[in-house]
């Protein structure tokens, strides 16, 4: 019975160990995307390197002698707890302080953590084998619990842990679980460990105190690191199931960052949002219904609601925490003039593409204000099928305006979006504006018919745009001239490739 109980302890520990191992992999990959941009290459390389490192660890484990396997497994659990548990916190601090080349540090941490994690399961199987377990039963049970643990954390991490605990505390929680596995295993096998037992439990207790202390202080440390990185005091930060929201404020300048990327500065956001909204609204006389896809900050809605003819606005934004923040914060509602609480506006927190598939309404104006196409998940929102779907919701004579990244810094990506709209059967009128926080920025105006005339006057008050500025936006200098590029289809995702190529050249 004692042997059965010991075996059961080890097999259950496999479930926890597998959960922790996958959690560190997901946390470091997600954190890399948060801090360095949601690059497909970055996410894929982190996952690939981690799996490779686990293979290295599995190979290295064979050099541990059988008589030392149990003690080494417990020590490795403590090491994994420290390395994995502190990984996210350490990366946040390093990124905020710029203390080392961040990518080098990231990949080094992935490699070291993955190597140590890769040693766990082989050692567990050897220990179980020493307990004279049936080999077929041994392999079956270990791998079953291994995969069950992976499934559990793959669901818990995005749905519960990341949005409620954040990256740093989630990593520390799993580090604590690794230490608890070490302590429970040591206690279960204390007779076999002999004199080593007290020393191992003492080390485990010390590591547990360190991780628990870091867990308590994690949010303060992350806030200090983010404040150092963003340069301004952080007044709000939250990890949602979809992104990392950070709001900073310095004097009269409020800024929103999503996954570390600036979305707007209150000092010049009017230039961006007037440019997104007014060209389409001025093309459709007496527009009554407007659809905004994205734009959860309510700033585009603010510009739309200036038009007295508007009777109904539907705003579709995936992230409920984004729209809640910008409808509840006194500072932010002052910025969007309380647009999200306007009786004419309806907020829908759903995936825009899925919502369009079932929504029956047509709209006089559609405004598409998604984040830049830095990943396949975002790239699909800039695809031919997406624009065809959106076009079905345009009323006769309606117009659509699309945020289209920078025609100066990312010209191939910008003209790819224009080509994609044309491939969807729409007429297009590309334009651009200078926003000091971003540089030169681009948009595409589109419609099912080819009627287009610049207005002699504007029907609403503006902070920046005038009829003269509006006319200038539709003229492109030679260094931003049209490029012959391919449209963005779902099966090719050329836009994401163009985007990464363009911005990669800027960063060199």
Secondary structure as UniProt FT lines:
FT   HELIX           2..36
FT   HELIX           40..60
FT   HELIX           61..63
FT   HELIX           66..68
FT   HELIX           69..97
FT   HELIX           102..130
FT   TURN            131..132
FT   HELIX           135..156
FT   HELIX           157..161
FT   HELIX           162..188
FT   HELIX           190..193
FT   TURN            194..195
FT   HELIX           196..230
FT   STRAND          233..239
FT   STRAND          244..250
FT   TURN            251..252
FT   STRAND          253..258
FT   TURN            259..260
FT   STRAND          261..265
FT   TURN            266..268
FT   HELIX           269..283
FT   TURN            285..286
FT   STRAND          289..294
FT   TURN            296..297
FT   HELIX           299..304
FT   TURN            305..306
FT   TURN            308..309
FT   STRAND          312..316
FT   HELIX           320..328
FT   HELIX           330..335
FT   TURN            336..338
FT   HELIX           339..341
FT   TURN            343..344
FT   STRAND          345..348
FT   HELIX           352..358
FT   STRAND          363..369
FT   HELIX           376..379
FT   HELIX           380..382
FT   HELIX           384..391
FT   TURN            392..393
FT   STRAND          394..403
FT   TURN            407..409
FT   HELIX           411..423
FT   TURN            424..425
FT   STRAND          427..435
FT   TURN            436..438
FT   STRAND          439..447
FT   HELIX           467..473
FT   HELIX           478..480
FT   TURN            490..492
FT   HELIX           494..507
//
